[in-house]
Structures are given as structure tokens and as C-alpha cells.
Amino acid sequence: MTERIAEKALLLPPITLQEMSGIKLMNRTDTKFVATLEQLVAFLSAVKGKYFIQEIDGKRIASYHTTYFDTDDYEMYRMHHAGRTVREKIRVRTYLDSLDTFLEVKNKNNHGRTKKKRITVGSVDTLHNERENVVPFLSKVAWYKLEQVSPVIENWFNRITLVNFAKTERLTIDFNLRFHHLKSDQRDALKRVAVIELKRDGNVPSPALDILRETRIKRSGFSKYCIGSALTHKGLKRNNFKERLIMICKMENKNQ
């Protein structure tokens, strides 16, 4: 199925990272959708003629590695599980094709807008050696100090990034998701599920919404941190994620 996805990706006109520089949408509204890989193939066919695909050094499918941080009692996870609209995530993300690595803080407000701030770092393991930059950054943009959080889960995935011809929105499509919980040492993978995220600066018109409807791809909240944690750490509370977990496991054809 990955080969079919790659084939469809080759049919879209490319856009360079430099050409996308004005479409960062660091202060945005996010809408997520969950699809099977079969639906994703149909979606990529349907967006032809309406969207560019990001291409970097000849690659249209990028590889990512992310490590999420949380407190010892999983406060960030618990806030999301409890349905708090105002919440935060702290992560270190590496773009595996370039090896660029960033410490990122994502804050969501009660109006549904997401703000992301980041700085370049060496790696997850060097954060404490980079205190001169990391501590002031977290003090300015995060709720937590470096000493209050630690790595809890890592994931790997492939990503396709689309940009509409009007350059007013981005779509990220994540698939081949793999998780490893650093506390429980449990692993899991989603081999048949893709997560599509529509990122817009406000409610600008979106060609993707009609296409998502036509391909029967449904809107669904999906946090890679929370879903990955629920799948790999059975001791975490997950009642409020149960419906989503059942849907995902059904798509994966495995027991929940």
C-alpha cells in the first residue's frame, strides 16, 4: 500500500520548502481526520489539480522521529484525556532526512487555535547540556521547567505535506505510525491508518473538506502522543479515548 501512496504522490506538482516559507501557520486552527490507507490513496487521487506536494531533495515522503515529554504523573496526558481545551505538549522532533532537530512547545487555547514555538537543539539526550538556550526558551513559552518533565514516548512516521494552490492552507498526512513507550517499554504500530490534519489560518475556504467528504474520511480527534500512550501503557487512564481506540483497532483489524 505504501507503494501505491508513493505513486499517487508522484502525480502531484511539487512545491519547494522555500516556496512554502510563507505558509508556516504557526498560529492556526487544526482539524484532524482518520483514514484507512485505501481511503488515503483515493484522497490523493482526488486532490490532483488542486494541491501541491512538498518536495525536499527529490523526496515527497518525509520521515520523522518524535519524543514527547511529560511530568512524572502524566499531567499533559491527563489534561488532554479530561477534555481540557487549554493544553500543552512538549516534544523533540527530528526530521530524519535532514537530521534537523527541534525542541517544540505546542499550546492550544480555548478558541481552538494552536501556537507552536521551537528552537534548534542537538538531540533529546543533549537538552540538559544546552540549558543556556533550553531553559530561557521553556521559561518564555511553556508551563513547565526542564526539571519537571522527562521523555515518556517516542514515535516514528512518514509524512506527506500538501499545499492548496491558493497557498492558504496545509495538509499533513501521517502514516506508518510506530510507538515505543519509554516507561513501560511497550511497542505498537498502526500499519493501516493515516492521520490527515488540515491546518488553516482561520476559516479560509478549503478544497480538501469536500474531497474528504467524498472519500468518506471522517473527522476525528487524534493525538499521536495520547493515542500512542494509550496503546503502549495500559496503566494510563483511557476511558475518554475508548471510542477512538475501538475505531482505530477496527481499522487495523486487531483486538482492543
VMD Tcl script that draws the C-alpha trace (Angstrom):
set ca {
  {0.00 0.00 0.00}
  {2.91 2.37 0.71}
  {3.97 1.92 -2.93}
  {0.53 2.99 -4.16}
  {0.67 6.05 -1.91}
  {4.10 6.91 -3.32}
  {2.77 6.50 -6.87}
  {-0.08 8.93 -6.21}
  {2.33 11.39 -4.61}
  {4.39 11.49 -7.81}
  {1.36 12.70 -9.78}
  {1.07 15.98 -7.83}
  {3.02 19.13 -8.78}
  {5.90 19.82 -6.36}
  {6.47 22.83 -4.15}
  {9.81 23.55 -2.51}
  {10.42 24.29 1.15}
  {11.49 27.80 0.18}
  {8.25 28.38 -1.72}
  {6.35 27.21 1.37}
  {8.18 29.58 3.71}
  {5.22 31.96 3.88}
  {2.75 29.22 4.84}
  {4.10 28.27 8.27}
  {0.74 28.73 10.04}
  {2.37 28.75 13.48}
  {-0.86 30.26 14.88}
  {-3.64 28.22 13.34}
  {-6.73 26.08 13.60}
  {-6.24 22.34 13.18}
  {-8.82 19.79 12.07}
  {-7.91 16.10 12.07}
  {-9.29 13.19 10.12}
  {-8.53 9.47 10.35}
  {-8.47 7.33 7.20}
  {-7.58 3.86 6.08}
  {-4.68 3.66 3.63}
  {-7.17 2.69 0.91}
  {-9.09 5.91 1.57}
  {-5.82 7.84 1.53}
  {-4.99 6.53 -1.94}
  {-8.42 7.70 -3.16}
  {-7.93 11.08 -1.46}
  {-4.53 11.63 -3.11}
  {-6.09 10.85 -6.49}
  {-8.88 13.37 -5.89}
  {-6.64 16.30 -4.82}
  {-4.79 16.28 -8.15}
  {-5.28 19.66 -9.80}
  {-5.92 21.43 -6.50}
  {-2.81 20.84 -4.35}
  {0.97 20.97 -4.49}
  {3.08 18.38 -2.68}
  {6.14 19.41 -0.69}
  {9.36 18.06 -2.18}
  {12.75 18.27 -0.45}
  {15.88 16.98 -2.18}
  {13.71 14.95 -4.54}
  {11.73 13.33 -1.69}
  {7.97 13.67 -1.36}
  {7.52 11.38 1.63}
  {9.44 12.55 4.68}
  {10.47 10.54 7.75}
  {10.09 11.84 11.30}
  {11.08 10.78 14.81}
  {9.44 12.49 17.80}
  {9.94 12.17 21.54}
  {7.22 13.55 23.82}
  {7.87 14.81 27.33}
  {5.54 14.81 30.32}
  {5.61 15.07 34.11}
  {6.05 12.02 36.33}
  {2.27 11.84 36.83}
  {1.49 12.42 33.11}
  {-0.17 15.78 33.68}
  {-0.19 16.74 30.00}
  {-1.71 13.40 29.02}
  {-4.32 13.62 31.79}
  {-5.33 17.15 30.78}
  {-5.94 16.00 27.21}
  {-7.83 12.92 28.42}
  {-10.02 15.09 30.64}
  {-11.02 17.20 27.64}
  {-9.23 20.37 28.66}
  {-9.33 22.75 25.71}
  {-6.34 24.72 27.02}
  {-3.40 22.34 26.98}
  {0.25 21.95 26.10}
  {2.66 19.45 24.57}
  {6.44 19.45 24.71}
  {8.41 17.37 22.24}
  {11.71 16.95 20.45}
  {11.27 16.26 16.75}
  {13.94 15.11 14.30}
  {13.48 15.34 10.54}
  {15.27 12.12 9.68}
  {16.05 13.06 6.07}
  {18.00 16.18 7.11}
  {18.67 15.29 10.79}
  {17.46 18.76 11.81}
  {16.19 18.55 15.40}
  {13.93 20.97 17.29}
  {12.54 21.35 20.79}
  {8.91 22.30 20.22}
  {6.16 23.59 22.51}
  {2.56 23.45 21.26}
  {-0.13 25.36 23.14}
  {-3.82 25.11 22.36}
  {-6.18 27.83 23.59}
  {-9.89 27.75 24.36}
  {-10.69 29.14 20.89}
  {-9.27 26.04 19.22}
  {-6.15 27.79 17.95}
  {-2.73 26.18 18.18}
  {0.51 28.09 18.64}
  {3.82 26.33 18.08}
  {7.22 27.66 19.11}
  {10.52 25.87 18.60}
  {14.30 26.14 18.82}
  {17.07 24.06 17.31}
  {18.67 21.51 19.64}
  {21.17 18.70 19.31}
  {19.02 15.79 20.46}
  {16.79 14.55 23.27}
  {19.88 13.47 25.19}
  {21.64 16.84 24.99}
  {18.87 19.09 26.34}
  {20.40 19.37 29.80}
  {23.75 20.26 28.23}
  {22.02 23.01 26.25}
  {20.43 24.67 29.28}
  {21.68 28.09 28.23}
  {19.18 28.04 25.34}
  {16.60 25.50 26.52}
  {15.81 26.96 29.95}
  {15.04 30.54 28.74}
  {13.00 29.13 25.84}
  {10.81 26.98 28.10}
  {10.52 29.81 30.62}
  {9.14 32.06 27.89}
  {6.74 29.74 26.05}
  {5.97 26.69 28.24}
  {4.17 25.99 31.50}
  {6.85 23.60 32.69}
  {10.52 23.82 33.56}
  {13.06 21.39 32.14}
  {13.41 19.67 35.52}
  {9.66 18.98 35.68}
  {9.46 16.85 32.56}
  {11.17 13.82 31.05}
  {10.86 11.74 27.84}
  {7.91 9.33 28.01}
  {7.15 8.06 24.49}
  {8.73 8.17 21.06}
  {7.22 7.62 17.64}
  {8.26 7.29 14.03}
  {6.14 8.02 10.97}
  {6.13 9.05 7.32}
  {4.58 12.33 6.25}
  {3.23 13.84 3.06}
  {2.61 17.61 3.10}
  {0.15 19.22 0.69}
  {-0.46 22.92 0.00}
  {-3.52 24.21 -1.82}
  {-2.94 26.23 -4.99}
  {-4.09 29.40 -3.19}
  {-1.40 28.76 -0.54}
  {-3.80 29.43 2.32}
  {-3.66 26.02 4.00}
  {-1.53 22.96 4.54}
  {-2.46 19.32 4.87}
  {-0.15 16.90 6.64}
  {-0.74 13.19 6.12}
  {0.97 10.85 8.59}
  {1.12 7.08 8.12}
  {3.26 4.06 9.08}
  {2.98 5.15 12.71}
  {5.12 3.28 15.25}
  {5.26 3.87 19.00}
  {7.63 2.96 21.83}
  {6.74 3.90 25.40}
  {9.92 4.64 27.32}
  {8.43 3.91 30.76}
  {6.50 0.70 30.01}
  {8.90 -0.40 27.24}
  {5.86 -1.49 25.20}
  {5.61 -1.02 21.43}
  {2.75 -0.81 18.96}
  {2.21 0.21 15.35}
  {-0.62 1.44 13.15}
  {0.03 -0.08 9.73}
  {-3.34 0.61 8.09}
  {-4.27 4.02 9.46}
  {-3.41 7.52 8.24}
  {-3.95 10.77 10.13}
  {-4.78 13.80 7.99}
  {-4.51 17.23 9.57}
  {-5.90 20.34 7.92}
  {-4.08 23.47 9.08}
  {-5.57 26.86 8.29}
  {-5.12 30.41 9.49}
  {-8.81 30.90 10.25}
  {-11.72 29.53 8.25}
  {-10.41 30.13 4.74}
  {-12.13 28.08 2.01}
  {-10.72 24.56 1.79}
  {-10.98 22.33 -1.31}
  {-9.92 19.40 0.90}
  {-13.08 19.43 3.01}
  {-15.29 18.47 0.07}
  {-12.81 15.81 -1.05}
  {-12.60 14.34 2.44}
  {-16.38 14.11 2.48}
  {-16.48 12.47 -0.95}
  {-13.90 9.87 0.07}
  {-15.82 9.21 3.32}
  {-12.92 10.20 5.52}
  {-14.35 11.24 8.87}
  {-13.27 13.99 11.18}
  {-11.80 12.58 14.38}
  {-9.53 13.91 17.09}
  {-6.21 12.12 17.09}
  {-3.22 12.99 19.24}
  {-0.19 10.88 18.35}
  {1.06 11.43 21.88}
  {-2.16 10.38 23.60}
  {-3.21 7.55 21.30}
  {0.32 6.16 21.23}
  {0.48 6.34 25.04}
  {-2.90 4.65 25.46}
  {-1.82 1.83 23.15}
  {1.52 1.24 24.86}
  {0.89 1.98 28.54}
  {-2.08 0.02 29.87}
  {-1.77 1.69 33.27}
  {-2.88 5.06 31.91}
  {-6.49 6.16 32.18}
  {-8.07 5.96 28.73}
  {-11.85 5.82 29.13}
  {-12.34 9.02 27.15}
  {-10.22 7.67 24.29}
  {-12.06 4.34 24.20}
  {-14.30 5.15 21.22}
  {-11.32 6.36 19.19}
  {-9.23 3.33 20.16}
  {-12.02 0.96 19.12}
  {-12.32 2.73 15.76}
  {-8.57 2.58 15.15}
  {-8.27 -1.05 16.18}
  {-11.20 -1.92 13.91}
  {-9.38 -0.23 11.02}
  {-6.27 -2.19 11.97}
  {-8.22 -5.46 12.30}
  {-6.88 -6.12 15.77}
  {-8.40 -6.50 19.22}
  {-8.60 -3.54 21.58}
}
mol new
graphics top color blue
foreach p $ca { graphics top sphere $p radius 0.5 }
foreach p [lrange $ca 0 end-1] q [lrange $ca 1 end] { graphics top cylinder $p $q radius 0.2 }
display resetview
